[in-house]
Amino acid sequence: MAQIPIFSEDIPLFAEVILPLPGGVYTYAVGEELRKKIGRGSLVTVPLGPSKIYTGLVRGFVRERPHYGNIRPVFTVHEGFPVIGDAMLRLWSWVADYYMCSEGEVMRTAIPAALKPSGLTDLEIGQKSYRPSTVVSVGLGEGACEPGRLNEAFEKLSARAPGMYKALAALVEALGSDDPFGKEVPRERVDAGADVLGRLEKRGYIVRREKELLPGEGPRDEIFPVSLLPRLSEPQAAALEGIREAFQTKDTVLLHGVTGSGKTEIYIRLIAEQLAAGKDVLYLLPEIAMTSQTVSRLKKFFGRDVVTYHSSYPVRRKTENFIRAATSRGGTLVVGVRSAVFLPGQRLGMLVIDEEHDPSYKNHESAPRYNARDTAIVLAGMTGAKTLMGSATPSLESYANALAGKYGYIYLAERYGGSPMPRIVVSDTTKAVKRGERRSHFNKLTIDSISAVLERGRQAILFQNRRGFSPYIECPGCGWTASCPHCNVTLTYHKSEGSLRCHYCGHGESMPPFCPACGTKGVETRGFGTEKIEEELAALFPGARIERLDRDTATSEVRFGGIVRSFERGRTDILVGTQMITKGFDFEGVSFVGVLNADNLLAYPDFRASERAFQLLTQVAGRAGRRQEQGLVVIQTSQPQHPVIVRAAAGDYTAMARAQLTERREFFYPPFCRIIDIYLHHPDRQAVTAAAAALAGELRRVFGRRVNGPQPPPVDRVRGRYIERIMLKIERESSLGKARKLLAGKIEELQKDEKFRRVKIYCDPDPI
């Protein structure tokens, strides 16, 4: 906990309080009765506006009265909750400055909702605020608290109340029939209904007690027996020693290991060293989808010292794990997705960033638009911790930093246990069609490979980077397509629901029986998604057990875990999925991986498209043959000579990186510059176009040719608002802080103009 300062009571004192609002920091008076309770990082209740009450966090104190009107007082200090430490408050400040948002918006992301309730009354806030979970325990009451009384109780109940007799017997068995007295067991261990237990309690035969759980207590997580640390192969041991040596001179190390090389086992060894030294470790993963399998492996070695944290948890569990991490005195391993970087650990020793290249580390939906990977490196610098990043396909930014000597660099070239790398074959879809060797969306090589795998009792994965049944529908008569009324995108057809759905705003409508434009009966589906692949596989392989893993099927953590476990245990023969299946999974039964349409990975209008395509193809190929058997990967494409396809098939990361870095240097893109994207939104196209043109003109007066645009993004209307984008490129050697201030000033000036006041403008530094 942060130390609570003691203030002289005769000097006026004012607290700077961060509220979870875009406005950020507000000033409040601190009354004499609160001065011994309040400190930097304390949670407090304060008023705002005529009637609203908010929970805020104290950033600091000033003794001089601010130069504006009435200063309202802090109402209460929440003494029972953890104080946010100095390092985390400094990180909030850095995030707000770098990602061009307020500290209030950072707080909104960093602290669970139950720790920052708001409302119109204290009662309303109390209803929203965090209350610890409770557990009910059961023991023997006064009427059965010794052998003689217990025997009498059984005699009375045996003839008159067999249900109560059975429940009392179950309790005694749970307590330990040899010596059941003076003990209690959790309610869940007694197989009896609440009404039966209530009658036993009324007669005095049992007692029930309810108590609040401390963070980390209780039956929330399965308890894993802690086992010995994994044995490392010679290449792994050499990589581990290399990392230790690199940490002597570098704060950040990049572990570049091929798929299946056993990077996780190396992480586990380093984590164990930190926990044994009484340090905390933060282990970041890019997506919730990866957490279940990874957490199970980590708990095998570290048991209940593992705390998990991500957004799909219920509010109470998320809050409990936040408090547990915040109050750790060392020896805790926190595993989570990007928001876990804001957990206020007290003794951070190391951060592990797995799959560091993954774009999911970047939050682009709302402020703060932070990159958790980069934020974690800054946090490590503030706390003196070390950072280990791992990937089979490192981001070009991280790879360039390693080449420049900014990061330590360790390359792990062999798969664990000597398993061979998969054989990757490129299958030309154009030639397959001409030869009559294509059936539906599958080339003959893909079909034959799946058949061979199923005959051997092995498993297959098929990757298609589009969910739904069909990306769009079309009228064969007039060419009409169904579009979202709120976004400039076509609606995706989901056959299982019989509906058309927008994947941007969620708008849905039923499949039309007739073309609304010309009346033609029977519109047709075009393209294919994972749902269609699943249906066609069932027709081709009627005896196969097929599952689909995408955002339509993995609707909850339980559902996702069920699909993964079923495949992991061999109960599923073929798994069809989107990018969710490419990341971090280790399925030993997979002998074949098929990429059904590599072309759509290459066509995206973004300077990172080639890098992303290589990463996805390499990652999904790495799911095949992760034991002694060599796996087979078939990439279906109409561009077999495309450089990305050729390099992915050869597994040549170095060639891809060299080519892309040369191209980016020539055209001045990251890592040779920094980019800030400026987005303008408005329901009226003319208004947003005029505002973008005016802002771009003003920016060119300051930044010159560094300004690109304005131009609309590929999807230029979302949720009824038109979008324009301006790209600002800043040289690496220039002051990014100064550029951000100049940019913010120009935006502020523009929005003073009455014509543009209602145009929403936000900035996205280092977009991905």
LINDA-V674337 format. One record per run of one state. SS is the DSSP state (H for helix, E for strand, L for the rest). FROM is the first residue (numbers start at 1). LEN is the number of residues. If there is no record, write none. Layout:
ss=SS from=FROM len=LEN
ss=SS from=FROM len=LEN
This chain:
ss=L from=1 len=13
ss=E from=14 len=6
ss=L from=20 len=5
ss=E from=25 len=5
ss=L from=30 len=2
ss=H from=32 len=3
ss=L from=35 len=8
ss=E from=43 len=6
ss=L from=49 len=3
ss=E from=52 len=11
ss=L from=63 len=10
ss=E from=73 len=5
ss=L from=78 len=8
ss=H from=86 len=13
ss=L from=99 len=4
ss=H from=103 len=8
ss=L from=111 len=2
ss=H from=113 len=3
ss=L from=116 len=3
ss=E from=119 len=1
ss=L from=120 len=2
ss=H from=122 len=7
ss=L from=129 len=5
ss=E from=134 len=7
ss=L from=141 len=1
ss=H from=142 len=3
ss=L from=145 len=2
ss=H from=147 len=14
ss=L from=161 len=1
ss=H from=162 len=14
ss=L from=176 len=8
ss=E from=184 len=3
ss=H from=187 len=3
ss=L from=190 len=4
ss=H from=194 len=9
ss=L from=203 len=3
ss=E from=206 len=7
ss=L from=213 len=21
ss=H from=234 len=13
ss=L from=247 len=5
ss=E from=252 len=6
ss=L from=258 len=5
ss=H from=263 len=14
ss=L from=277 len=3
ss=E from=280 len=5
ss=L from=285 len=3
ss=H from=288 len=18
ss=E from=306 len=4
ss=L from=310 len=5
ss=H from=315 len=12
ss=L from=327 len=6
ss=E from=333 len=4
ss=L from=337 len=1
ss=H from=338 len=5
ss=L from=343 len=5
ss=E from=348 len=7
ss=L from=355 len=4
ss=H from=359 len=3
ss=E from=362 len=1
ss=L from=363 len=8
ss=E from=371 len=1
ss=H from=372 len=12
ss=L from=384 len=2
ss=E from=386 len=6
ss=L from=392 len=4
ss=H from=396 len=8
ss=L from=404 len=4
ss=E from=408 len=5
ss=L from=413 len=3
ss=H from=416 len=3
ss=L from=419 len=4
ss=E from=423 len=6
ss=H from=429 len=6
ss=L from=435 len=3
ss=E from=438 len=2
ss=L from=440 len=2
ss=E from=442 len=2
ss=H from=444 len=12
ss=L from=456 len=3
ss=E from=459 len=5
ss=L from=464 len=6
ss=E from=470 len=1
ss=L from=471 len=1
ss=E from=472 len=3
ss=L from=475 len=6
ss=E from=481 len=1
ss=L from=482 len=1
ss=E from=483 len=1
ss=L from=484 len=6
ss=E from=490 len=1
ss=L from=491 len=1
ss=E from=492 len=3
ss=L from=495 len=4
ss=E from=499 len=3
ss=L from=502 len=6
ss=E from=508 len=3
ss=L from=511 len=3
ss=E from=514 len=1
ss=L from=515 len=6
ss=E from=521 len=1
ss=L from=522 len=2
ss=E from=524 len=3
ss=L from=527 len=3
ss=H from=530 len=11
ss=L from=541 len=5
ss=E from=546 len=4
ss=L from=550 len=7
ss=H from=557 len=12
ss=L from=569 len=5
ss=E from=574 len=4
ss=L from=578 len=1
ss=H from=579 len=4
ss=L from=583 len=7
ss=E from=590 len=6
ss=L from=596 len=3
ss=H from=599 len=4
ss=L from=603 len=6
ss=H from=609 len=13
ss=L from=622 len=10
ss=E from=632 len=6
ss=L from=638 len=5
ss=H from=643 len=8
ss=L from=651 len=2
ss=H from=653 len=15
ss=L from=668 len=5
ss=E from=673 len=10
ss=L from=683 len=2
ss=H from=685 len=22
ss=E from=707 len=5
ss=L from=712 len=5
ss=E from=717 len=2
ss=L from=719 len=2
ss=E from=721 len=11
ss=L from=732 len=4
ss=H from=736 len=17
ss=L from=753 len=1
ss=H from=754 len=3
ss=L from=757 len=3
ss=E from=760 len=6
ss=L from=766 len=3
